[in-house]
């Protein structure tokens, strides 16, 4: 109906505007995704270094590595800040590009002004075309926002998906009952031996009743005798 009411050039402009808007939104969003992924990786790296330094603060203190750890953290945060700025700049470029496409398409309807002067069109036709362009812009803008948010959310939870896809190293046997249904009973360890570079445990056996805890202690003996470990219930 729009084709018969107005000139074919209006239909061509609207079609080109919709196509250019969708193509530009898709390409710009995919470009932003790579920046967002790099920003998330730098954020994870900075958090990992901070947590590792705090958990091993004694080791950091022993070796006097406070400045080195602070420099490593500052370097990661500097990269995160730089990529965060790039993320917001790319969003501004995306919005500006969409506005330019819409404005350019709207300005191409100057032919209707010529039609008004010649009497072929009325002022109502000019208002109708502009209102139609505005009505097209709102759903296109909403679709672009939804597509951008979905892609960004998928990138933000990629790390969680990679963790869920990993298989556990220790798996239950087929038909193994859950721990909640297992009967409570004592814990028995027999002839436990620990042999790294030197022997530490030599055939230690102990039994812990249900709902009890164990306490171990080492009794120092003279130089000509061996030290003995004692285990007692709490």
N, C-alpha and C positions, 0 to 999 in steps of 0.2 A: 504493500500500500504506500509505503514511503517512497518507493521507486516511481510510482505513477503520480504521486502528489508533487514531488519535487524532481529536480534534475538528477541524472544518473551520477553526476560528480559528487553529490552529497553522500550517496550510498557508498561510493568508492572511498571517500575520505573516512567515513565511519568504519568501514571494514578494515582499512589499513591501520586506523587508530587502534582498534581492538587487537589486531594481529601484532602490531609493534609493541603494544603495552604488555601483552602476554609473553612475547619472546624476550623483551628486555627484562621483565620481572623474573623470569626463569633463569636467564643468564646471570643477572646481578645477584640473585639469591644464592645460586651455586658458587659464585665467586666469594660471597660473604661467608659461606659455610667453611671454606678452607681457612679463612682468617679466624673464624670462631673456634674451629678445631685446634688450631695452633695456640690460641689464647687459653683454652681449657687445659692443654698439655702443659703450658708454662705455669698455670695456676696450680696444677697437681704437683709439678716439680718443686715449686716454692713451698707448698705445704708439706711435702715429703721431707725436704731438707730441714724445715723448721721443727717438725715433730721428731725427726731423727736426732737433731742436736739437743732437744729438750730431754728425750729419753736417755741419751748417753751424755748427759751434762758432766758427769764425773770424769769420763774419758776425755772430754773436751778440756776440762780444767787441768787434768794431769799433764796433758801435752801442750797446754797453753795455746790452744787453737781457737780462742774466742774470735779474734779478728778474722781469721781465715773462714770460719763458719759464717760470720756476719757478712763477709764479702761475697761468699757463695749465695747466701740468701738474698742480698741486695741485687746481685746480678740476675737472679731468677725473677725477682719482683720488678726489676727494670724492664725485662723482656715482657712480662705480663702487662705492665702499664702501657708499653709501646703497642702491643697487639690490641689492648682494650681500646686505645684511642683509634686505631685503624678500624676496629669493628664499628664504632660510632660514626666514623667518617664515611665508611662504606654504606651505612644505613642512610646517611644524609644524601649520598650520591644516588642511592636507589630512589629515594623519595623525590629528589630533584629531577631525575630522569623521567619518572612517571609524570610529574607535573609538566615537564617540557613537552612530552608526547601529547598530553591532553590539550595543552594550550595551543600547540601547533595545529592540531586537528580542528580546534575551535576557530582559529583564525582563518582556516581555509574556507570558511563559509561566507566569505565576503561577496560571493556571487549573488547571494540573496539580497544584499544591499543594492546591487545593480538592478535586480529584478523589481525592487521596491520603487526605484526611480523611474523605471520604464513602465510601471503599472502591472507587471506580470505577477509580482508577489505583494503581500501586505505586511504590515508591521507584525501582525499576529503570526505569520509564517516565520519571521525572524525570531520571535519569542519562543515559538514551538521548537525550532531547531536547537536553540540554546538550552531550553529545559530538557530536551531529549538527551543532549550531550551530558548534562549534569546527572540525569538519571542513569546514564551508562557508566559514568565515572564512579559513582558510589558502589555498585556491586563489584566493579573491577578492582577498586581499591580494597574492598573487603576480602575478595578472593586472594589478592596478592598478600594481604596481611596474614590470612590464615595459612597460606602456603609457606610464608616466611617463618611463622611461629612454629609450624609443625616440623619443618626442616631443622630449625634451631633447637627444638626440644629433643629431636632424635640425636643430634650431635652432643647435646649436654648429657645424655644418659648412655652414650656409647660405652663408657667405661664399665657401667653396671652390666650391660649386655655381654661384654667380653668376659666378665667374672662369672656370670651365670652359665656361659657356654663351656667353661672349663670343667673337666671331669675330675672328681675327687680321687686322690691317690689311694686312699683306703676305702674300700667298699664293703658293705655287708654281704654276708653269704646269702644265697637264695633261701627264703623261708626263715630267716633269723627273726626272733621275736623282738618287739621294741623293748627298750630298757625299762619303761614304766611297768611292763607286765612281768619283768623278771623278779624272782623271789629274792628277798633280802637275805644275805648270808655273809659270812666272814670272808675277808680277803687274805689269801695265803700266797706267800712268795717263798720259794724254796731254792736254796743254793744260788742266790743272786751274785753274779760276778761282774765287775766293771774293770776292764783292762784297756785303758788308753795307752799312753806311753809307759806307765807303770801300774802295778796292781793297786787298786783302791779298795774294792770289795772282794772278799774271798769267801764264797759260799755262805752268804748271809741268808738266813731263813727267819721269817717272822709271820705272824698272823694278827690281823686286825679285825675284831668283831664288828658287826653291823652297827652303824651310827656311832662309831668311836673314832678317835684320831690317834696317831702315833707321834711320839716325840723321840728323836734320836740324840744321843750325846756320845762324845768320845772321851774316854778316860786315858789320860797320859800316863805312861808307865816309865820306869827308869830306862836308861840308855840300853841296858842289856836285855830288856824285855819289849815285847810288842804292845802297842796301844790297842785297846779293845773298845768296840763300839757297843753301846747299850741302847736298847729300844724299850720304851715304857709307854703305857697307855695313858691318855688324858681323860 
